[in-house]
C-alpha cells in the first residue's frame, strides 16, 4: 500500500501545481489598466525583483556554509549522507514558493485595481485568484518535495523508516531557515517603508496614503510583496512541510510501519483536492459589508474543511486499520481548532466587532490611549487560542491511545497539526490576496482613479488585514502543535543514539539543567522580538530622514510639479533589511547548539518547552495587536470619529505604525523560530550527546 500512498501524494502535488498554473494564466488575461497603472506596477515589480535577487545572494552563502557543516558531520558519522542535500532542497523549495507568490502578486496588483473599476466582486475574484496561485504553489511544492524524498529514500536507497524521517526532518530545517530569512528580511523591509511613509506623509505632511508625492510610497508597495507575500509564502511552506514531516516521524515510533508514516502525506494530498473545490465558492456582491466579504471567503474555507472532515475518516480506517479508527478524531480536533482560532482572531482584529471598534474609539483621547488599548486587545486575544489548543492537545492525545502508549498520543497531536493545515491551499489564498488588494489601493491612488475604485480596494484591503491575521493564527496554532511533536521527535532521536537514553533519563522540572533550559527558552522569543523590532526601528529612521530630505530639497515636490526619488527609498530599505535579518537567524541556529553543548540534551528539552510556551503567546499577542491597530485606523478612515485627517486619525496612524512590526515582522517570525529551534536540535543531537559538558 505504501507505493500507492506515495503515488497519491505525488498526484496531489501535481494537481495543486497545475491548478496554480491555470489560475495564474487566468489572472494574467485581465487588463492592467492605463499606461500609468502599468508603469507604477512595473516599478513595484522591479523593486521586488531587485530585493529578492540581493537577498538570495546572502542566503546562498548561509546555505553553502551549512551544507559544508552538515557534510562534515555526515562524514564523521553523526548524520546520514542524505541530510546535507535534504537541507538544500528544503531551502530551495521554500524560497521558490515565496518567489512564485511574489511574481504573481506583482503582476496582479494593477489588474486588481483595474478590475475594481468594474465592480467589487470582480476585484475580489482577481485578488483572490492571485492569492490562490500562492496558496496552491506552496502546498504543491511542499508535497512534491516530500513525495520525491520519500520515494528516493524508501524505494531507491532502501533506508529504514527511522533513517527516512531523520533525513526528511532536515529538509524541514532547510525550509525553516529560508523562511526565517524571508520573513524577517521581508518584514523589516515592508515595515520600515510603511512606518516611514506614514509618519512623514500622513502625520507630518498631512497628505493621503499612497500619495505619489511621498518618496516612500513605492518602497511601501514593494515591501508588501517581499514581506507579506514572498516572506509569508516561505513561512507557510515550512509550517506545512514541518507538520507533515513531524507527524510522519512520530508515526514510525508509534506504529513501526510505513503506512503510519505515509498517512499525513495522504491527508495533505486530500486537502489539496478539497481546497480546489472551495476556491470556486468565493464571490460577493457590489457594496458588500466587511461581514459579507468575510462570509464570502469563509464559505470557501469552511466548505473545504467540511469535505476533508468527511473524507479523512475512510483514509484513517483503511490506512491504519479499523482498530485505530479513533485517531480520526485527532485530525477532526485539528480542523475544528483551526476554524475556531480563525474565528477568535477575526473577532479581535476585524472592525466588524467590538474590540477593534472600541479600540478606534480610544483615539478620541490621543495616541497614548490607542496604544494602551491595542496592547490590551492583543494580550486578551491570547486566552481563547490557548484554551483551543489545550483542548485540541488533550482530545488528540487520548483519542489516539495516549493512555496506553504516549507515542501514539503524540502521533495524534502531530496529526491534529496536519488537520489544521490540511486546507492550507485555500486558507493561504485568503491570506495572500490581502497584499495584492493593498497594492491595488496604492496604484488606484497614484494613478488618480475614481474615488469609488479606492473605496472598493480599501474594502478588500481591510478584509485582507483580517484574513492575514487569521492566516497568522493558523500558522501560529499549528506551530505550537508541530513544536510539541518535534519535541517528542527530539526525545526519540536522542534515545535512538548510543548513549543518548541516559542523557534524557531525568526530564523532571526539578532537574536544574531542564529548569535552566526552560528559562532560556522562554526568554528567546522576547530577545528575538527585540532584535527584529529594533531592526525595523533603525531601518524606519533612515527612511523617515530620507523622506523629510526629499520634501525639503526637491523643489515643487509638494505642489506635484516634481517627481519623488522612489529608487533611493527602495535602496535604503533593501540595504537595511538585508543587514538586519542576519542576527535573528543566526540566533535561532546557534542557540540550541550552544545550549546543548553546555547543558546537554535535558537542557535542550527544557529550552524547547520554554520557547514553545512563551513563543506561542508572544506570537498571538503581537499579531493580533498589530491587526487590531491597523483595522482601527481603517475603521476611522471609513468616516467615524472624524475620518481621515482628524486628530483621531493621526493617533490611529501612530498606533498602526507601532503595530506594523508587531504583526508583519516579529509576531509571524516567532512561529518559525520555535520550530527551527526543534529542527536544529534534532539535526545536531548526535553532536550534543558526544560533546556536551553536562
MARGU-929565 format. One line per 5 residues: their letters; for each residue x negated, y negated, z of C-alpha. Coordinates in steps of 0.02 Angstrom, whole numbers, plus 50000, padded with zeros to 5 digits. Example, Ala and Ser with C-alpha at 12.3 -4.5 7.8 and 13.67 -1.06 7.14 Angstrom:
2
as = 49385:50225:50390  49316:50053:50357 $
//
This chain:
694
xxxxx = 50000:50000:50000  49856:49881:50035  49816:49860:49849  49996:49810:49813  49993:49685:49957 $
xxxxx = 49836:49603:49887  49913:49601:49714  50070:49516:49780  49963:49386:49869  49871:49351:49707 $
xxxxx = 50038:49335:49615  50096:49212:49747  49939:49108:49719  49964:49113:49530  50147:49060:49545 $
xxxxx = 50101:48913:49656  49964:48852:49538  50072:48874:49381  50214:48778:49466  50090:48640:49513 $
xxxxx = 50029:48627:49333  50205:48621:49260  50259:48491:49388  50105:48385:49351  50144:48388:49165 $
xxxxx = 50323:48333:49204  50261:48187:49309  50137:48130:49176  50277:48119:49047  50353:47972:49142 $
xxxxx = 50304:47796:49088  50178:47695:49189  50272:47534:49150  50198:47368:49097  50017:47337:49046 $
xxxxx = 49986:47250:49212  50052:47401:49308  49937:47514:49206  49788:47400:49243  49821:47400:49431 $
xxxxx = 49845:47588:49435  49683:47612:49337  49588:47503:49463  49654:47608:49608  49609:47769:49517 $
xxxxx = 49434:47705:49477  49401:47658:49659  49464:47826:49724  49357:47922:49600  49202:47821:49645 $
xxxxx = 49230:47852:49831  49253:48041:49813  49101:48054:49700  48991:47973:49833  49072:48071:49974 $
xxxxx = 49044:48238:49888  48858:48198:49867  48840:48184:50057  48949:48338:50086  48842:48435:49961 $
xxxxx = 48688:48403:50068  48778:48461:50226  48840:48621:50145  48667:48653:50072  48588:48641:50246 $
xxxxx = 48723:48752:50323  48704:48880:50183  48518:48894:50222  48551:48910:50410  48683:49044:50384 $
xxxxx = 48570:49132:50258  48428:49139:50384  48547:49209:50516  48607:49341:50391  48427:49391:50353 $
xxxxx = 48393:49402:50540  48541:49522:50557  48658:49406:50654  48782:49394:50508  48834:49496:50356 $
xxxxx = 48756:49437:50192  48926:49381:50126  48951:49248:50260  48848:49105:50181  48941:49125:50016 $
xxxxx = 49110:49131:50103  49065:48968:50191  49031:48885:50023  49192:48944:49940  49296:48884:50088 $
xxxxx = 49221:48711:50075  49237:48709:49884  49421:48754:49880  49460:48634:50022  49377:48492:49926 $
xxxxx = 49462:48545:49765  49633:48539:49850  49605:48360:49903  49532:48310:49735  49679:48378:49634 $
xxxxx = 49803:48295:49752  49712:48128:49738  49708:48140:49549  49895:48167:49529  49933:48034:49660 $
xxxxx = 49832:47900:49569  49920:47945:49406  50092:47942:49489  50094:47777:49585  50135:47663:49437 $
xxxxx = 50255:47794:49369  50349:47794:49535  50359:47604:49535  50423:47604:49358  50549:47742:49398 $
xxxxx = 50614:47635:49543  50660:47503:49413  50792:47628:49354  50852:47689:49524  50808:47755:49696 $
xxxxx = 50840:47939:49654  50727:47930:49502  50588:47853:49606  50610:47987:49739  50601:48126:49610 $
xxxxx = 50440:48060:49532  50354:48032:49700  50414:48199:49770  50358:48290:49613  50185:48214:49634 $
xxxxx = 50186:48273:49814  50239:48446:49755  50085:48457:49645  49980:48428:49800  50080:48549:49909 $
xxxxx = 50076:48695:49788  49895:48665:49740  49846:48682:49923  49942:48844:49953  49894:48913:49782 $
xxxxx = 49708:48885:49805  49718:48947:49984  49799:49111:49934  49681:49127:49785  49528:49110:49896 $
xxxxx = 49598:49234:50023  49654:49365:49896  49491:49361:49797  49383:49381:49952  49494:49517:50023 $
xxxxx = 49488:49613:49859  49299:49598:49842  49259:49644:50022  49383:49788:50031  49381:49867:49858 $
xxxxx = 49212:49815:49785  49094:49808:49934  49198:49933:50038  49174:49845:50205  49261:49895:50364 $
xxxxx = 49411:49786:50415  49312:49707:50559  49174:49651:50439  49302:49588:50314  49384:49473:50440 $
xxxxx = 49213:49415:50503  49165:49356:50329  49335:49279:50294  49334:49181:50456  49176:49099:50391 $
xxxxx = 49260:49028:50238  49385:48957:50362  49237:48869:50443  49186:48801:50273  49363:48738:50242 $
xxxxx = 49371:48655:50414  49202:48571:50390  49255:48498:50224  49423:48447:50296  49340:48353:50438 $
xxxxx = 49230:48256:50317  49381:48218:50207  49499:48172:50348  49376:48066:50446  49291:47983:50297 $
xxxxx = 49453:47951:50204  49540:47897:50364  49405:47769:50404  49413:47701:50225  49601:47682:50218 $
xxxxx = 49624:47609:50391  49478:47488:50378  49554:47419:50218  49731:47420:50289  49682:47332:50451 $
xxxxx = 49576:47204:50359  49712:47167:50232  49849:47149:50363  49757:47047:50493  49691:46915:50372 $
xxxxx = 49826:46923:50239  49989:46942:50335  49943:46871:50506  49816:46734:50469  49861:46679:50291 $
xxxxx = 50046:46722:50302  50053:46799:50128  50157:46955:50087  50095:47132:50100  50006:47189:49940 $
xxxxx = 49993:47009:49878  49869:47007:49731  49779:46858:49811  49721:46972:49952  49547:47042:49908 $
xxxxx = 49576:47198:50015  49738:47249:49931  49660:47365:49801  49547:47442:49935  49704:47472:50040 $
xxxxx = 49787:47564:49896  49627:47662:49859  49623:47711:50042  49799:47782:50035  49735:47906:49906 $
xxxxx = 49566:47955:49979  49630:47964:50157  49815:48007:50156  49806:48118:50001  49631:48190:49975 $
xxxxx = 49596:48197:50162  49766:48268:50203  49753:48399:50065  49587:48463:50130  49657:48457:50308 $
xxxxx = 49812:48561:50273  49716:48681:50162  49608:48728:50311  49761:48736:50426  49844:48855:50303 $
xxxxx = 49698:48973:50274  49648:48962:50457  49817:49026:50516  49819:49168:50389  49640:49223:50423 $
xxxxx = 49655:49217:50613  49814:49322:50605  49728:49446:50490  49580:49460:50608  49694:49497:50757 $
xxxxx = 49794:49620:50653  49638:49727:50637  49613:49726:50825  49796:49761:50865  49835:49898:50738 $
xxxxx = 49666:49956:50670  49739:49966:50494  49732:49862:50338  49920:49834:50325  49924:49728:50482 $
xxxxx = 49782:49627:50411  49872:49601:50244  50044:49556:50318  50000:49370:50349  49945:49357:50167 $
xxxxx = 50108:49435:50110  50210:49314:50215  50114:49167:50143  50148:49228:49966  50334:49247:50005 $
xxxxx = 50332:49070:50074  50269:49005:49906  50420:49077:49814  50542:49010:49944  50461:48837:49936 $
xxxxx = 50477:48830:49747  50665:48858:49760  50677:48724:49895  50600:48587:49786  50749:48589:49667 $
xxxxx = 50867:48534:49806  50781:48367:49841  50885:48223:49768  50979:48071:49832  51094:47929:49776 $
xxxxx = 51070:47744:49748  51071:47638:49907  51040:47788:50019  51001:47751:50201  50848:47818:50290 $
xxxxx = 50954:47956:50367  51019:48005:50194  50844:48004:50122  50784:48112:50266  50929:48230:50235 $
xxxxx = 50879:48244:50052  50705:48304:50098  50765:48409:50245  50885:48500:50129  50740:48572:50030 $
xxxxx = 50629:48616:50179  50771:48692:50281  50830:48798:50133  50653:48865:50110  50640:48905:50295 $
xxxxx = 50807:48998:50296  50760:49104:50145  50592:49157:50217  50676:49195:50384  50786:49320:50291 $
xxxxx = 50650:49396:50181  50520:49411:50319  50618:49549:50407  50604:49683:50271  50422:49630:50245 $
xxxxx = 50381:49669:50427  50490:49825:50429  50407:49909:50280  50227:49849:50307  50210:49881:50494 $
xxxxx = 50341:50017:50511  50510:50023:50596  50429:50049:50767  50355:49873:50757  50505:49780:50684 $
xxxxx = 50521:49664:50835  50364:49572:50777  50482:49489:50653  50545:49380:50796  50370:49309:50819 $
xxxxx = 50375:49246:50639  50550:49179:50667  50490:49091:50826  50355:49003:50724  50478:48950:50590 $
xxxxx = 50603:48881:50715  50465:48795:50814  50402:48709:50657  50576:48642:50619  50601:48585:50800 $
xxxxx = 50431:48498:50807  50476:48411:50644  50642:48351:50716  50558:48293:50876  50430:48195:50776 $
xxxxx = 50568:48123:50666  50663:48065:50821  50514:47973:50895  50448:47894:50734  50598:47859:50620 $
xxxxx = 50683:47689:50629  50849:47781:50616  50834:47824:50801  50822:47731:50966  50636:47749:51011 $
xxxxx = 50573:47654:50858  50717:47530:50859  50686:47493:51042  50501:47475:51003  50542:47346:50870 $
xxxxx = 50644:47250:50999  50492:47237:51114  50410:47125:50983  50526:46984:51041  50414:46959:51192 $
xxxxx = 50249:46968:51098  50107:47079:51042  50064:47149:51214  50237:47223:51244  50248:47308:51074 $
xxxxx = 50078:47389:51104  50131:47445:51278  50294:47512:51205  50204:47607:51066  50086:47690:51189 $
xxxxx = 50236:47741:51295  50330:47814:51146  50177:47916:51095  50147:47983:51271  50330:48030:51295 $
xxxxx = 50335:48115:51125  50210:48248:51184  50336:48329:51301  50450:48415:51175  50312:48488:51063 $
xxxxx = 50225:48559:51217  50387:48642:51275  50424:48706:51099  50250:48780:51076  50253:48855:51253 $
xxxxx = 50419:48942:51219  50355:48998:51048  50199:49074:51126  50299:49167:51258  50425:49234:51133 $
xxxxx = 50293:49283:51005  50185:49368:51136  50319:49476:51215  50420:49524:51060  50257:49585:50983 $
xxxxx = 50223:49704:51125  50110:49594:51229  50170:49676:51390  50096:49842:51329  49949:49775:51229 $
xxxxx = 49878:49600:51241  49801:49617:51068  49973:49648:50992  50042:49498:51086  49904:49387:51020 $
xxxxx = 49936:49453:50845  50117:49397:50867  50059:49221:50917  49950:49213:50762  50096:49269:50653 $
xxxxx = 50201:49130:50731  50072:49005:50663  50086:49087:50491  50276:49074:50504  50262:48890:50548 $
xxxxx = 50156:48855:50393  50237:48982:50276  50337:48845:50188  50188:48727:50178  50211:48707:49990 $
xxxxx = 50370:48604:50012  50325:48535:50184  50166:48460:50114  50261:48395:49962  50371:48291:50078 $
xxxxx = 50213:48228:50164  50104:48192:50011  50240:48095:49921  50227:47956:50054  50059:47882:49996 $
xxxxx = 50123:47885:49816  50275:47782:49868  50163:47666:49969  50052:47636:49816  50207:47610:49710 $
xxxxx = 50263:47471:49826  50094:47387:49812  50097:47397:49622  50276:47328:49618  50219:47178:49722 $
xxxxx = 50059:47145:49625  50145:47166:49456  50283:47044:49505  50426:47166:49480  50605:47128:49532 $
xxxxx = 50636:47121:49720  50758:47266:49703  50614:47376:49648  50514:47331:49803  50664:47367:49913 $
xxxxx = 50675:47541:49837  50490:47576:49856  50496:47511:50036  50639:47631:50074  50536:47776:50005 $
xxxxx = 50380:47715:50095  50469:47703:50263  50534:47879:50238  50356:47930:50194  50294:47868:50363 $
xxxxx = 50418:47983:50449  50383:48134:50338  50196:48104:50358  50217:48105:50547  50322:48264:50530 $
xxxxx = 50187:48344:50422  50058:48300:50553  50171:48378:50685  50174:48541:50586  49985:48537:50566 $
xxxxx = 49955:48499:50749  50080:48629:50813  50008:48764:50700  49833:48709:50752  49874:48745:50934 $
xxxxx = 49939:48920:50893  49795:48954:50774  49668:48894:50902  49740:49017:51029  49723:49156:50901 $
xxxxx = 49546:49104:50857  49500:49102:51042  49559:49282:51053  49459:49320:50894  49305:49245:50976 $
xxxxx = 49325:49359:51129  49349:49510:51013  49196:49459:50912  49087:49442:51067  49149:49608:51136 $
xxxxx = 49107:49697:50973  48924:49640:50976  48799:49742:51076  48777:49663:51248  48923:49545:51221 $
xxxxx = 49055:49628:51331  48959:49590:51491  48941:49408:51436  49130:49383:51449  49167:49503:51590 $
xxxxx = 49217:49360:51704  49332:49232:51621  49412:49183:51786  49441:48996:51808  49335:49002:51966 $
xxxxx = 49183:49054:51864  49075:48895:51860  49025:48917:51678  49208:48935:51625  49256:48783:51729 $
xxxxx = 49115:48675:51661  49157:48729:51484  49340:48684:51517  49293:48507:51568  49176:48486:51419 $
xxxxx = 49310:48549:51300  49444:48437:51375  49327:48288:51353  49284:48324:51171  49446:48259:51090 $
xxxxx = 49426:48096:51187  49245:48075:51131  49293:48121:50953  49438:47997:50952  49324:47862:51022 $
xxxxx = 49195:47890:50886  49324:47883:50747  49418:47733:50821  49255:47637:50839  49211:47682:50660 $
xxxxx = 49374:47608:50596  49348:47454:50703  49172:47421:50638  49223:47452:50457  49377:47341:50476 $
xxxxx = 49272:47199:50546  49167:47196:50388  49325:47193:50281  49402:47052:50384  49245:46946:50363 $
xxxxx = 49240:46979:50175  49424:46934:50151  49402:46773:50252  49248:46730:50149  49340:46750:49985 $
xxxxx = 49490:46649:50044  49370:46511:50092  49244:46515:49950  49342:46565:49792  49419:46405:49728 $
xxxxx = 49601:46421:49678  49624:46595:49752  49761:46547:49875  49850:46449:49738  49850:46601:49624 $
xxxxx = 49735:46516:49497  49585:46631:49525  49565:46820:49542  49501:46901:49702  49344:47007:49701 $
xxxxx = 49427:47175:49738  49272:47279:49700  49172:47207:49845  49303:47262:49972  49314:47436:49894 $
xxxxx = 49124:47449:49903  49120:47390:50084  49249:47520:50136  49158:47657:50040  48988:47624:50120 $
xxxxx = 49059:47604:50294  49168:47760:50289  49031:47872:50219  48908:47811:50350  49031:47828:50494 $
xxxxx = 49101:48001:50451  48938:48094:50485  48926:48084:50675  49102:48153:50717  49074:48302:50601 $
xxxxx = 48902:48338:50674  48976:48334:50850  49107:48465:50801  48975:48583:50731  48834:48559:50857 $
xxxxx = 48927:48553:51024  48993:48734:51026  48819:48799:50984  48736:48694:51120  48869:48740:51249 $
xxxxx = 48848:48923:51203  48658:48920:51216  48667:48836:51388  48825:48907:51469  48841:49070:51373 $
xxxxx = 48997:49148:51299  49106:49120:51452  49066:48934:51443  49118:48933:51260  49285:49013:51303 $
xxxxx = 49315:48877:51433  49266:48742:51307  49388:48810:51177  49530:48817:51304  49498:48639:51363 $
xxxxx = 49483:48568:51187  49643:48656:51130  49747:48591:51276  49689:48410:51277  49668:48402:51087 $
xxxxx = 49848:48459:51057  49916:48323:51171  49798:48189:51108  49838:48225:50925  50027:48216:50951 $
xxxxx = 50014:48059:51057  49906:47966:50931  50002:48022:50775  50173:47980:50846  50121:47813:50923 $
xxxxx = 50050:47760:50755  50204:47818:50660  50321:47726:50779  50221:47563:50767  50220:47573:50577 $
xxxxx = 50406:47604:50561  50447:47472:50693  50357:47347:50580  50454:47407:50428  50617:47400:50526 $
xxxxx = 50584:47217:50565  50539:47186:50383  50713:47250:50336  50784:47091:50413  50808:47122:50600 $
xxxxx = 50726:47019:50739  50688:46877:50619  50623:46981:50474  50463:46952:50376  50354:46806:50429 $
xxxxx = 50434:46788:50601  50339:46795:50766  50414:46967:50796  50347:47025:50629  50173:46959:50668 $
xxxxx = 50174:47052:50835  50231:47211:50745  50092:47193:50617  49963:47190:50757  50045:47343:50835 $
xxxxx = 50038:47429:50665  49853:47390:50645  49818:47471:50815  49922:47621:50760  49837:47640:50591 $
xxxxx = 49680:47730:50654  49789:47820:50782  49899:47906:50653  49788:47917:50500  49611:47941:50565 $
xxxxx = 49587:48003:50743  49753:48093:50776  49760:48209:50625  49573:48243:50630  49585:48313:50808 $
xxxxx = 49683:48465:50749  49539:48506:50630  49417:48482:50774  49496:48612:50888  49496:48745:50751 $
xxxxx = 49321:48704:50689  49254:48724:50866  49326:48901:50870  49262:48950:50700  49086:48885:50732 $
xxxxx = 49087:48980:50897  49137:49142:50808  49005:49124:50672  48865:49089:50797  48923:49216:50928 $
xxxxx = 48779:49336:50898  48652:49195:50915  48728:49140:51081  48730:49319:51150  48546:49343:51114 $
xxxx = 48477:49173:51163  48593:49092:51292  48516:49031:51456  48660:49090:51568 $
//
